């Protein structure tokens, strides 16, 4: 998602929220690192570089507000941290990419292909349950680590 400052400011206003420099900077920090899964502390460090007066609590409050506006997604990669990434364009609902997590080095790769659409359709037809989102995490070994494992055998 590319951040359009004016659209974001209008979105804040439309939701009865105050437009602040800190809010815009937090969103821009996330948008400038697409595909990254940043912790609140990492976002804080990025924003603090250009806005030294910002506090960590402000970053947490801003992230919560961005979550509520569906501009940011919360991700748990089972590493003890809650991470965030920029959401879909305009906050529209869509399936998110999935994550491939290397058990050896901890690398996280995004996997864009959504192979669950047919399953979701069957669930809707059979159970009358409309799936609006899902999250998939696949654990294994990345190309580099997998190659090392094969060499060790």
N, C-alpha and C positions, 0 to 999 in steps of 0.2 A: 504494500500500500504506500503510495506516495502521499506525503502530508501536504495538503493544501491548507495553509494557515487560515485563509478566509472562510473556507468551508467548516473547519474545525471551530473557529470562533462563532460562526453562525449556529453550529450544532449546540455549543454551550449555551448560547443565548436562547435558542429554541427550547432548551430543557430548563430554563430559568436559572442557569448557572453563570457565575461571574467569569469573565475572560481574564485570565492572569498570565503573565509571562511564564511563571513556573509550570503551569498546566501545558502550555504550548511547548515548552522545552522538554518536558517529560515525554510527550507524544513524539516529538522530533527525535529524541534519543532512541526510542524504540524503532521508529521508522527508518532511521539511518543505519540500523543493524538488522536488515531482513534476514530471516532464517536463523537468527541467533536466539537463544533462550536465556534471557537475562534475569538475574535476581534483582530484587528491589535495591539491594546495596550496589550492584553494578550500575543500575540505572542512576542511582544517586551520585555515584562517582562521575558518570558521564555528564550529568547535568551540572554538578558542582563545579566542573572545570570552567563552564561559561557563566555560572551564576553562583558564586561562592557563598552567598547568604542563604541559600536554600537549605532547609533542614530535612533530615531523613523522614520525619513524620509527615512533612508536606508531600514527599514523594509517595509514601504509602497511601495517603489520602487521595492523591491524584490518580494513582494506579487503580484504586477502588472505584473512583468515579469513571475512569476509562473502561473498566470492566462492565460497569452498569450501562454505559453507552454502547457496549459491544464493539469498541474500537481496539480492545486488547484482549488476548486470550491468556488464561492461566493454565500452566502446564506443570504436572508433577512427573518428573522423570525418575522417581524412586531413588534419588540421591541425597535426600534430606533437605532439599531446597525447593521452594515454590519459585517457579520461573514464569516469565511473561514474554510474550511476543506480540508484534503488531497483528491486528486482526485482519479480516477481509475488507476489501474496499467499501467504504461507506458504512461499515458495520452490518452489512446484510448477512443473513444467516446462510451458511454454507458449511459443507464438511471441511474440516481442517486436514492438513497433511498429517501423516502418521510418522512415528519415530522409530528408527532402527538404533538400538543401543548396544554398543560393543561391551561385552562383559570383561574384556581384557584391558582395554585402554580407557574406557568410559566415553569414547567419542559418540556423539549423537548425530545421526544423519536424518534428514527429512525425506520422507517417501511420499510423493505427490499423488500417485495413482490411487483412486478410490475404487476398490474392488468389492465393496460391500453393498452397492446399490441394489443388486438383485436380491440379496438377503433381506434388505430393508423392505423391498416391495413385497416379498413373500410374507414377511411379518405383518405388514399392513393388511394384505389380503386375508391372511389366515386368522390373525388375532385382532384386527382392527386397531392396532397400535401403530401410531405414526412416529417413526424415529426422526428426530430433528437434528441429532448430532451424535457423534461417537468419537472415541479416541482409541487408537491402536498403538501399542508399544510392542515391538518385536525385539527379543533379546538374542544375541548371538555374538559373532566375531566379525569385525570389519575385514575388508580385503587384506589390509596390511597384517593384522593380528592373526587372521585365519591362515595366511601364508606361513607365518612363523610357527604356528601350531603344527601345520603339515610337515614343515622342515624338521621339527623336533621329534616327530614319530619315526 
